[in-house]
Amino acid sequence: MYHSDAIQKRYKGFCATKVLWHHSFKGLNQLHVMHSSNTSFSRALLQKRRLGQLAEQFAFHQLEQLENCRILAENVQIQKGKQTIGELDALIELNRKPIHLEGVYKFYVYDKTKGTSEIEHWIGPNRKDSLIEKITKLKNKQLPLLHSSECMATLKELNLNRNSIQQEVLFKAQLFIPYQKTVNFNELNQDCVCGFYINKSQLNDFNTCKFYIPEKLDWFLKVNDCVDWLNFETFKSQADVFLQASQSPLIWIKKHDESFIKCFLVWW
């Protein structure tokens, strides 16, 4: 079983991450889950998971801690003949009401040159995905799967009437704004802002600081001092490996006043 103290820290970071909006946004209803800081993660993990997969397990565990919540099925694959046409993240019962839940955990940076609206400006740090693309996929592909004819057999096995099933999302995110820029946005939860992002030309502003490049599963965490910090030159050498591969690493920065910064170093 894959378990460690690191998993507990990541779970705590997941639970502390804010939902990207409250109530409803673009027709997507947000599920609100209360979190107890005393809860530890106890699900069995038989192998190391990717960040998205681990976030999914964290979400399921968080739901299981609620007295009024029951997971009816998770990772429900919907088949058309021998072909898998999609997957429902989870079917749950909350306060005796059935819910089809889709879970999302994302990292977005704000780039005003991308798109023409506030929602289009939020993109992945590697510019390979965006918030608008994810919302479109949820609305046009993932949520409609419940109402497909191929899903009927699965619902019948669970004794569920799809007309009584609510559809909600648990959409958590960490947002990063441009370095030394003020960004005003109203549609999303401003509490999701965790830091800023910089490019290579801006690195010299931090040449007296210390650095750390966490592994991707530790992107859940808040910056802490229990790491082996790098000096500026060593960090630049390690960061260049990511940048040359067109990858934007998440980095931690420790300033002289012992304050911390969480940011992305983007390759573009």
N, C-alpha and C positions, 0 to 999 in steps of 0.2 A: 504493500500500500504506500502510495506516494504522499507523505505527510511530513511537515516540519514546522518549526517556529516561523519560518519565512511565510508559510501559507497563512498562518494566523495574522501576521502583519498585513499581508495583501488583502485578506478578507476585511480587516478593519478599514483599510484604505478604500476598498470597494464600498463598504457601507457608508463611509463618510462622504463619498462622492454625491453631489447634488443631482437631482433630476433636471433635465434640460429645460423643461417648462412645467408650469403648474396647470392642473385641470386639463383643458383641451387646446390643441394647437394644430392648425391645418387639418382639422377633422380627426386628429389622433388623441384619444383620451389617455391621460397619464395615470398609472396606478401608483398610489402613495403607500409606502410601507414604512412603518415606524421601526426604528432600530434601537436595540438595547446594546450599549457599549460593553456589557458583560458577556454577551453571547460569543462563543467561540465556534469556529468552523469544525464540524465533526464528520462531514461526509467522507466516505472512502474514495480516494482517488488512486486508481490502479496504475496510472501513468502520468507523466508530466503533460500538462495541457498548454495549448497556446492561450494567449491572453483572452481572446474572445470566448474560448471554450471555458476557461477558468471563471470568467465573469458570469457566464451562464450558470455554472455550478454554485457560485456564490449567491446568485439571485434565488435559485431554487432553495438553497439552505435557509436563506433569510425568510423566505415565505413559509418554510416548514416550522419556523419558530413562532409563528402567529397561531394563537389558540383558535381563531375563527377561520383558518385557511387550511385547505387540503389540496395536495397535488394529485390530480386524477391521472394524468399522463404527461410525460415529457419527451421531447425530441420525437414527435409523432411523424413518421415518414408516410407520405401519401403516395400511393402507387396507382399508375395507370398501366394495367397489364404487368409487365415485368420492369417497367420504367418508373423510377422515383421522380415525381414531378414537383415535389416540394416537401417542406417540413413545418409542422406547427411546433413552436418552441415549447409551449406548455398549455395544458388544459387544467384549470384550477377551479376550486370552489371556495369562494370568499363570502363570508356572511350568508352562506347557503345559496349563493348565486353563482352559476357557472360562468367562467370567463376564459376566453381564448387570449393568452398573453404572449406577446412578442417582446423579448428582452434585447436591449441594445446598450453597448458601452463604447463610447467613441472619444477620440482626441481630435479637436479641430483648431485651426488657426484662422485668424481673420485677415483676409486679403481683399481689399477694396477693388482691386483690378479684376477680380473674378466675378463675373455676373453683374447684374444691375440692381439687385435688391439685397436687403440685409441678410436674408436667409441664404442667398447664393454666395455671399462673401465668406461663409464658413466652409473651409475645405480641409482635407487631411494634410498633415505636415509634409507628405511626399507628393501632394497634388494629384493623387491617384483616385481619391474619392471626395465626396462632399456631402454636406448635410442635406441639400436638396435632392441629391441622388438617393440617399437612404430613405428620406420621407416618401419619395416617389415609389421606391421599391416596396415599402411597407403598405402603401395605399393601393398600389396596382397589382402586386403579386402576393406578398406574404399574408396579408389579412383576407383578401378574397378567397384564398385557398380553402378556408373554412366552408364556404358556400359552394364549393365545387361538387359535382356529382361523385367524384372519386373519394371525397371525404365522408360520404354518407355511411359507409360500412364501419369506419372507425367510430363515428359518433354513436351508431347503433350498438356497438360492442360495449360502449361506456354508458349506455342508456341515457344519452343526451339528446335533447331536441335543439337543433341548431338555431331555431327561431328564438329560443330563450337565452342564448349565449351572448354575453356582452364581449366586446373586443377592446382590449386595452394594451398599452405598451408600458414597459418599464425602461425608460430611455435616460440613461445617465451619461454625463460627458464632462470632460475637462477642456476648458477653452483657454486659448492663448492669444493675446493681442500683440500688435507690432510694438517693438521696443521704442520707448520714448514717444509713443503716440497715444492720444486719447480716443477711445472708441465708445460711441454712444449707441446702445441698442436697447430696444424696448420689448421685442417679441419673445426673447429667451431669458432664462434665469441668470442674472448677473452674478449670482453666487457661484456659478460654475467656472468663473475665471480663476485660473490657478497660477498664472504667470504671463510671461511674454515670449516672443520668439525673436531671434537675431540671425543674421547671416554672417559669413566668414569675415567680411569687411568690418563688422562691428565688434569683433572679438577683442580688439585691443583696448576697448573701454573697460575690460575686465582683466587686464594683464597682471594685476597684483593680487588677484583672487585665487582660490583653490577650486578644483573641479572634480566631479565624479560623473561617470557615465553608467547609470544603472542598467541592468539587464531588463529586457522588455517586460517581464512579469512583475518587475518592481516599479513599473510606471504607475501602478495603483497608489504607491506610497506617498506620503508627505515627506519633504526633505528632512533628513535627520543627520546627526553627527556621527553615527556609528558605522562609518565607512572609511576606506583608505583614500584620502584626498590626493589629487594629483596637482603638481605645479603647472603653471601656464604652458611651458614648452612641451612637457610630456603629454598634457591633455591635447594640445594642438596636433601632435603627431598621431595620437590615437583617433582623434575626431576626423582627421583627414581620410582615414580608411573608409569611414561612413560616407563622407561627402563625395569622394571620388566614385563611390558606387551609387550615387544619387539617392542616398538615404539620409533622412533628417533625424539624428539622435536626440532623445530627451536627455537633458543634462541638469545636474545640480551644481549650483555655484555657492561657495562660502566666502563672504566678504570679510574684511578686516574687523568689522564691528560684531562679528559672529552671527550676523543675520544670513538667511538663506534665500536663494532664488531658485525657482523651478522654471525651466524654459526649454524650448526647442532650438536647436541650431540647424537652420534649414539649408539645404544644398543649393537652392535656387536664388 
